[in-house]
Amino acid sequence: MTVFLCSKCGTAITPELAELAAIPDVSHDERDRDKETRRVPSTVPRGHYAIDPEPWGPPYVVQDDQEYPQPAQSRGPVVCREEGFIISAGSRHTVLVHLDDAAGLQPLPNWENNSGCCGPRGDEGLNRARPCGAPVATLAADCFGPFELHLDPVRTYAFSQ
């Protein structure tokens, strides 16, 4: 079992969690969406975590293939900005947890990096902080993408018992 802690203050972000061997598939079935929030179910079930080996979050770079673009980050949508279709060049090995397993995290002041239609898109950078003020995670919870909380691999660390 593993607990994730804040690198700044050393306090626990999560309870004990069990590691998943792989990241579960994201549901694209309309019947699985929450009727009020329009969100798909959380990618990771409560009580578990998974490591995302792919780049996730900013910075983003322009994709080489603009004719057949790929999603901007794993399990996310294709994103086009002024310069063209982009892809994440962000951190690898972010830790995915269920939002309820990190209940002490709070939105950044003034809802910084929380733009989205029905929730934060998760493509603007860290948007969740510990009560000590340290930004440690990014919540992606908009109606058109995955529902995931990514713990930053530099701003958090794992403690296994």
Solvent accessible surface area in square Angstrom, and as a share of the most:
residue,aa,sasa,rsa
1,M,118,0.53
2,T,9,0.05
3,V,18,0.10
4,F,6,0.03
5,L,26,0.13
6,C,0,0.00
7,S,57,0.37
8,K,142,0.60
9,C,54,0.33
10,G,33,0.32
11,T,62,0.36
12,A,52,0.40
13,I,10,0.05
14,T,6,0.04
15,P,74,0.47
16,E,79,0.35
17,L,0,0.00
18,A,32,0.25
19,E,107,0.48
20,L,39,0.19
21,A,117,0.91
22,A,75,0.58
23,I,37,0.19
24,P,45,0.28
25,D,139,0.72
26,V,20,0.11
27,S,35,0.22
28,H,149,0.67
29,D,51,0.26
30,E,100,0.45
31,R,195,0.71
32,D,68,0.35
33,R,30,0.11
34,D,70,0.36
35,K,153,0.65
36,E,162,0.73
37,T,49,0.29
38,R,97,0.35
39,R,57,0.21
40,V,4,0.02
41,P,69,0.43
42,S,26,0.17
43,T,7,0.04
44,V,2,0.01
45,P,64,0.40
46,R,144,0.53
47,G,28,0.27
48,H,59,0.26
49,Y,17,0.06
50,A,1,0.01
51,I,62,0.32
52,D,1,0.00
53,P,67,0.42
54,E,83,0.37
55,P,27,0.17
56,W,11,0.04
57,G,3,0.03
58,P,58,0.36
59,P,87,0.55
60,Y,34,0.13
61,V,76,0.44
62,V,68,0.39
63,Q,12,0.05
64,D,153,0.79
65,D,70,0.36
66,Q,71,0.32
67,E,133,0.60
68,Y,146,0.56
69,P,36,0.23
70,Q,103,0.46
71,P,59,0.37
72,A,3,0.02
73,Q,18,0.08
74,S,26,0.17
75,R,61,0.22
76,G,13,0.13
77,P,46,0.29
78,V,69,0.40
79,V,29,0.17
80,C,80,0.48
81,R,90,0.33
82,E,182,0.82
83,E,103,0.46
84,G,13,0.12
85,F,55,0.23
86,I,2,0.01
87,I,60,0.31
88,S,9,0.06
89,A,49,0.38
90,G,13,0.13
91,S,43,0.28
92,R,127,0.47
93,H,99,0.44
94,T,6,0.03
95,V,11,0.06
96,L,1,0.00
97,V,1,0.01
98,H,30,0.13
99,L,53,0.26
100,D,70,0.36
101,D,6,0.03
102,A,2,0.01
103,A,89,0.69
104,G,37,0.36
105,L,19,0.09
106,Q,88,0.39
107,P,50,0.32
108,L,16,0.08
109,P,101,0.63
110,N,150,0.77
111,W,160,0.56
112,E,96,0.43
113,N,42,0.22
114,N,21,0.11
115,S,52,0.34
116,G,36,0.35
117,C,100,0.60
118,C,54,0.33
119,G,15,0.14
120,P,11,0.07
121,R,82,0.30
122,G,1,0.01
123,D,13,0.07
124,E,62,0.28
125,G,10,0.09
126,L,35,0.18
127,N,0,0.00
128,R,19,0.07
129,A,7,0.06
130,R,27,0.10
131,P,82,0.52
132,C,52,0.31
133,G,48,0.47
134,A,10,0.08
135,P,41,0.26
136,V,0,0.00
137,A,0,0.00
138,T,8,0.05
139,L,6,0.03
140,A,3,0.02
141,A,0,0.00
142,D,4,0.02
143,C,27,0.16
144,F,99,0.41
145,G,14,0.14
146,P,9,0.05
147,F,28,0.12
148,E,4,0.02
149,L,1,0.00
150,H,3,0.01
151,L,0,0.00
152,D,23,0.12
153,P,48,0.30
154,V,119,0.68
155,R,104,0.38
156,T,6,0.03
157,Y,104,0.40
158,A,59,0.45
159,F,109,0.46
160,S,77,0.50
161,Q,145,0.64
